[in-house]
Amino acid sequence: MRILLATIGSAGDTHPFIAIGEELLRRGHHVAMLANPHFAARIRSAGIAFLPLGEEKDFLDVLHDPRLARQGQSPFLVIQALFNKSVEPSFQAMEEAILQFKPDVIVRHHIFFSARWAAERHRIPVVTCTLTPSMWLNPDEGMIMRGWMPPRAQLALSGLLRFAGKIGLRLLIDRPVNAARKRLGLPAMRDVFYTETGAGNAVLGLWSPQFRKPMPGDPPKSIVCGFCFFDRAGAERDRALDPGLEEFLSRCESSGTLPVVFSLGTTIVHHANDFFAAAVHACRKAALPSVLLVGRGESAPPGLLGPDVCAVEYAPHSLVFPRCSASVHHAGAGSSAQAMRSGKPSIAAPFVNDEFDIAYRMSRLGVAYYLPATRINTSRRGIGHLAEALRQVTGGVGFRERASTMGALIRAEHGPARAAEEVERVGLTPDPRG
């Protein structure tokens, strides 16, 4: 079959699709991927044909916008970038990709609305992929989406918060999206976000059933497939760690004191502020060495490096997380999945959006300590919060045992294979419209 993958967003939104694409290639299918040019090299390195969606500047402008990491502003920035400005250009890019590649099936990110519209126009079946459970918008399941409100309060008020959210999304998304649909000759829709995130011939949850099992109230035709991992550790230049990092980890292993690794993914890392400085201070307070993944083009905290600290721009999480005593991350979908797969406990420090929900779920499973990023800073109190969390996850037997059990179960799964099976099933199912 000819299968077109279509995704929009950050590396965390793109990498699972590359993993699925690699599996589909192994099964003998022809695979192309529509994505921002920022990801072209890694898509092509996986053997997947690349088709451009917009310009790299579009992605970088959002990536480096300071509002992206601010609780009160990030949702509006994302809505503006994905729904207010790009609906028509992304629809046209999908139309061109369909005409050029002639796919039998389209596999799209759940927020890539226009991918489904173009597929519907050309009568091509669609598989929708969702990266986090909260985006299935299950009416019977509470969501933790705010850092300033205690999780228990959010769960208790989930019905009211969901109603308010739906009204807000009608104002922020329905109006601009329907204006664009009208210009494209398409009829208006109501509750666009709620409708589109669960629409498709199949709806795949790209997370482990160990993280969140299927539930009544999930979207129709939905399946929990398992995490789909890709962090470039298979690429030639990423098969080994940075020599300095490798030497540091080996030295820690020899001493019997494993370090804590701090990572803010590929997006939030550009808005770290004093996060890494607080990390070093807290690790020293807890008598632990630290590894800082400070981000491409970013630098380590000045004046804080020493024999107990190793700072590098990037390291594949699949290679470094298992060799540390714990990880501290922003609870992004990709970083959290790698933390759980590693079998090591973590501190989930969410900054914005669905990171709070992921962090809370991990804490409920007992594999992570929930500590909102707003509580981590270089004040005495902020360093104290982080140091205490470090002591609990590295010194507590319960965290270590639960994380180890969870990691073994996740490593035994193969999410890309389960997802590929569903894509094949959808592609082989006759269209009832004839």
C-alpha positions in Angstrom: 0.0 0.0 0.0 0.9 3.6 -0.4 0.7 5.3 3.1 0.9 9.0 3.7 1.8 10.1 7.2 0.8 13.7 8.1 1.8 15.4 11.3 2.1 18.9 12.7 3.9 20.3 15.8 7.1 19.6 17.6 9.6 16.7 17.6 7.5 15.0 20.2 4.6 15.1 17.7 6.7 13.9 14.8 8.9 11.1 16.2 6.1 8.6 16.8 5.0 8.9 13.2 8.6 8.2 12.0 8.5 5.1 14.2 5.3 3.9 12.6 6.7 4.8 9.2 9.8 2.7 9.8 7.6 -0.3 10.7 5.4 0.2 7.6 8.5 0.2 5.5 9.7 -3.0 7.1 6.3 -4.5 6.1 6.9 -3.6 2.4 4.7 -0.6 2.0 5.5 2.7 0.3 5.6 5.5 2.9 5.8 9.3 2.6 5.5 11.9 5.3 4.1 15.4 5.2 5.8 17.5 7.9 7.6 20.8 8.6 11.0 21.0 6.7 12.7 21.2 10.1 12.3 17.4 10.3 13.2 16.6 6.7 16.6 15.1 7.5 15.5 12.7 10.2 12.5 11.6 8.1 14.6 10.9 5.1 17.3 9.1 7.3 14.6 6.7 8.3 14.0 5.9 4.6 10.7 7.7 4.4 9.9 10.0 1.5 9.5 13.6 2.7 6.9 16.1 1.6 7.1 19.7 2.9 4.4 21.4 5.1 5.0 25.1 5.3 8.5 26.5 5.9 11.0 25.8 8.7 10.6 29.4 9.8 7.0 28.7 10.8 8.1 26.1 13.2 11.1 28.0 14.6 9.1 31.1 15.2 6.7 29.2 17.5 9.6 27.1 19.0 11.4 30.2 20.3 8.4 32.3 21.3 8.7 32.7 25.1 4.9 32.4 25.4 5.2 28.7 24.5 6.4 27.8 28.0 4.0 30.1 30.0 0.9 28.5 31.5 -1.5 31.3 30.7 -0.2 32.0 27.2 0.9 28.7 25.6 -2.6 27.4 24.7 -3.4 30.7 22.8 -0.1 30.6 21.0 -0.7 27.0 19.9 -4.2 27.8 18.8 -3.1 30.8 16.8 -0.3 28.9 15.1 -2.2 25.7 14.3 -5.8 26.8 13.8 -6.0 30.5 13.1 -3.1 30.8 10.6 -2.4 27.5 9.0 -5.8 25.9 8.1 -5.8 26.8 4.5 -2.1 26.4 3.8 -2.1 23.0 5.4 -5.2 21.9 3.5 -3.5 23.0 0.2 -0.3 21.1 1.2 -2.4 18.0 1.9 -4.1 18.3 -1.5 -0.8 18.6 -3.2 0.6 15.6 -1.3 -2.4 13.5 -2.2 -2.1 14.3 -5.9 1.7 13.7 -5.8 1.9 10.6 -3.7 -1.6 9.0 -4.4 -2.0 7.4 -1.0 -4.3 4.4 -0.2 -4.4 5.4 3.5 -3.6 8.6 5.4 -2.3 8.5 9.0 -2.6 11.8 10.6 -1.9 13.6 13.9 -5.2 14.3 15.8 -4.7 18.1 15.6 -4.0 18.0 11.8 -7.7 18.7 11.1 -7.3 19.6 7.4 -5.6 16.3 6.7 -8.9 14.5 7.3 -10.9 17.0 5.3 -8.6 16.6 2.3 -8.8 12.8 2.7 -12.6 12.9 2.8 -12.7 15.0 -0.4 -10.6 12.3 -2.1 -12.4 9.4 -0.4 -9.2 8.1 1.2 -9.5 6.3 4.6 -7.9 8.0 7.6 -6.2 6.7 10.7 -6.0 9.3 13.5 -3.2 9.1 16.0 -3.4 10.6 19.4 -0.3 10.9 21.7 -1.8 11.5 25.1 -4.9 10.1 26.8 -6.3 13.6 27.7 -6.8 14.3 24.0 -9.3 11.5 23.7 -11.6 13.9 25.7 -13.3 11.1 27.4 -16.4 12.6 29.2 -16.0 10.1 32.0 -12.4 10.9 32.8 -11.1 14.0 34.5 -8.2 16.0 33.1 -5.4 17.8 34.8 -4.6 20.8 32.6 -3.7 23.6 35.0 -0.7 24.0 37.2 -2.3 26.6 39.5 -5.2 24.4 40.6 -4.7 21.3 42.8 -5.3 18.1 40.8 -8.0 16.9 43.2 -9.9 20.2 42.7 -9.6 19.7 38.9 -11.0 16.2 39.1 -13.8 17.3 41.4 -14.8 20.1 39.0 -14.1 18.2 35.8 -17.6 18.5 34.5 -17.7 22.2 34.9 -14.2 22.7 33.6 -15.0 20.6 30.5 -18.1 22.6 29.8 -16.2 25.9 30.2 -13.4 24.5 27.9 -15.8 23.5 25.2 -17.3 27.0 25.2 -13.9 28.5 25.0 -12.8 26.3 22.2 -15.9 27.3 20.2 -14.9 30.9 20.4 -11.1 30.3 19.8 -11.2 27.5 17.2 -14.7 27.1 15.7 -14.9 30.7 14.4 -11.5 30.9 12.6 -11.7 27.3 11.4 -15.2 27.6 10.0 -14.2 30.9 8.3 -11.4 29.0 6.6 -13.7 26.0 5.8 -16.1 28.4 4.1 -13.3 29.8 1.9 -12.4 26.2 1.0 -16.0 25.4 0.0 -16.6 23.2 3.1 -19.6 23.4 5.4 -19.4 24.8 8.9 -18.8 22.5 11.9 -19.6 22.7 15.6 -17.2 21.8 18.3 -14.4 21.3 15.8 -11.8 20.3 18.3 -14.0 17.7 20.0 -15.2 16.3 16.7 -11.8 16.1 14.9 -9.7 14.6 17.6 -11.8 11.4 17.6 -12.6 11.2 13.9 -11.3 8.6 11.5 -11.7 5.0 10.3 -9.5 4.1 13.3 -8.3 6.2 16.2 -5.0 5.0 17.7 -3.7 5.9 21.2 0.0 5.9 20.9 0.7 5.1 24.6 1.1 1.9 26.6 -1.9 0.2 28.1 0.2 0.1 31.2 0.0 3.9 31.2 -3.7 4.2 30.5 -6.0 1.3 29.5 -8.9 1.6 27.1 -12.0 3.0 28.9 -15.8 3.3 28.2 -16.3 6.7 26.6 -13.2 6.6 24.4 -13.7 7.6 20.8 -15.4 5.0 18.5 -13.0 2.6 16.7 -10.2 3.5 19.2 -7.3 1.2 20.1 -4.5 1.7 22.6 -1.4 0.6 20.6 1.6 1.3 22.8 4.3 3.9 22.7 6.0 4.5 19.4 9.7 5.3 20.1 12.1 7.2 17.8 14.9 9.3 19.2 17.4 9.0 16.4 19.5 6.5 18.5 19.4 4.3 15.4 21.0 6.9 13.1 24.7 6.5 12.4 25.8 9.6 14.3 23.7 8.8 17.3 24.6 5.2 18.0 27.1 6.2 20.7 26.9 8.9 23.3 29.0 12.0 23.3 32.5 10.9 24.4 32.5 13.2 27.4 29.1 12.0 28.5 30.1 8.4 28.0 33.2 8.9 30.2 31.1 10.7 32.9 28.5 7.9 33.0 31.2 5.2 33.2 32.9 7.0 36.0 29.6 7.3 37.9 28.9 3.6 37.3 32.3 2.7 38.7 31.8 4.8 41.8 28.4 3.2 42.4 26.5 6.6 42.4 24.5 7.0 39.3 23.6 10.5 38.2 20.2 12.2 37.7 19.5 13.3 34.1 17.6 16.5 33.5 15.9 17.0 30.1 13.3 19.4 28.9 12.8 17.7 25.5 13.3 19.7 22.3 10.8 22.5 22.8 10.6 23.6 26.4 14.4 23.3 26.7 14.7 26.6 24.8 12.7 28.3 27.7 14.5 26.7 30.6 15.4 30.0 32.5 17.0 28.9 35.8 15.8 25.3 35.6 19.3 23.8 35.0 20.9 26.0 37.6 18.4 24.8 40.2 19.1 21.2 39.0 22.8 21.5 39.8 22.2 23.1 43.2 19.5 20.5 44.2 21.7 17.5 43.1 24.6 18.8 45.2 22.2 19.3 48.1 21.2 15.6 47.7 24.8 14.5 47.0 24.0 13.3 43.5 25.9 13.8 40.2 23.9 15.3 37.4 23.6 15.2 33.6 22.1 18.2 31.9 20.7 18.0 28.4 20.6 21.7 27.7 19.3 21.7 24.1 20.8 22.4 20.7 22.4 25.8 20.6 21.9 26.3 24.3 24.6 26.5 27.0 25.0 25.1 30.5 24.6 27.3 33.6 27.7 29.5 33.9 29.9 28.9 36.9 28.2 25.7 38.0 30.0 23.0 36.1 32.3 20.7 37.9 33.4 17.0 38.2 29.9 16.2 39.4 28.1 17.7 36.4 28.1 16.8 32.7 26.3 19.1 30.3 25.7 18.3 26.7 23.3 19.7 24.1 21.6 16.4 23.3 21.7 12.7 24.0 19.1 10.1 22.9 16.9 9.4 25.9 16.9 5.7 25.1 20.6 5.6 25.6 21.1 7.9 28.7 17.9 7.4 30.8 18.6 3.7 31.6 22.1 4.5 32.9 20.9 7.1 35.4 19.3 6.7 38.8 16.4 8.9 37.8 15.3 11.5 35.3 13.7 14.9 35.7 11.7 16.0 32.7 8.9 18.3 31.7 6.3 15.5 31.2 6.1 15.9 27.5 4.7 12.8 25.7 8.0 11.6 24.3 10.2 12.3 27.3 7.7 10.7 29.7 7.4 7.6 27.5 11.2 7.2 27.5 11.4 7.7 31.3 8.9 4.9 31.8 10.5 2.6 29.3 13.9 3.1 31.1 12.7 1.4 34.2 14.0 4.2 36.4 11.8 6.6 38.5 11.5 10.2 37.5 10.3 13.6 38.6 7.7 15.0 36.3 7.9 18.8 36.2 5.2 20.0 33.8 5.3 23.5 32.4 2.1 23.8 30.2 -0.9 22.2 28.6 -1.3 18.4 28.7 2.1 18.0 30.5 0.2 18.4 33.8 -2.1 15.5 32.9 0.8 13.2 31.9 2.7 14.1 35.1 -0.3 13.5 37.3 -1.0 10.1 35.6 2.7 9.1 36.2 2.5 10.1 39.8 -0.7 8.0 40.3 1.1 5.0 38.9 3.8 5.5 41.4 6.6 5.8 38.9 7.2 9.6 39.1 7.0 12.4 41.6 4.7 15.3 40.5 6.5 18.7 40.9 5.2 21.5 38.7 8.0 23.5 37.1 6.9 26.7 38.8 8.1 25.2 42.1 11.6 24.7 40.7 13.9 27.7 40.8 17.1 28.9 42.3 15.6 30.3 45.5 16.3 28.4 48.7 12.8 27.1 48.7 12.8 26.0 45.0 16.1 24.1 45.4 14.7 22.5 48.5 11.6 21.3 46.7 13.7 19.6 44.0 16.2 18.2 46.4 13.5 16.6 48.5 11.9 15.1 45.4 15.2 13.7 44.3 15.7 12.0 47.7 12.3 10.4 47.5 12.6 9.0 43.9 16.2 7.8 44.3 16.1 6.7 47.9 12.6 5.2 48.1 12.3 1.5 47.3 8.7 1.9 46.2 9.5 4.3 43.3 12.3 2.2 42.1 10.4 -1.1 42.2 7.3 0.3 40.5 9.4 2.0 37.8 11.4 -1.2 37.2 8.2 -3.2 36.8 6.6 -0.7 34.5 9.8 -0.4 32.3 9.9 -4.2 31.8 6.3 -4.3 30.7 6.7 -1.4 28.3 9.9 -2.8 26.8 8.0 -6.0 26.0 5.5 -4.1 23.9 5.9 -3.0 20.2 3.6 0.0 19.6 4.6 0.6 16.0 3.8 -2.9 15.0 0.3 -2.7 16.6 -0.3 0.7 14.9 0.9 -0.6 11.5 -1.5 -3.6 11.8 -4.4 -1.1 12.2 -3.2 1.0 9.3 -3.1 -2.2 7.1 -6.5 -3.2 8.3 -8.0 0.1 7.4 -6.3 0.1 4.1 -7.7 -3.3 3.2 -11.2 -2.6 4.4 -13.5 -1.9 1.4 -15.1 1.6 1.2 -18.8 1.1 2.0 -19.6 4.0 -0.4 -18.3 1.8 -3.3 
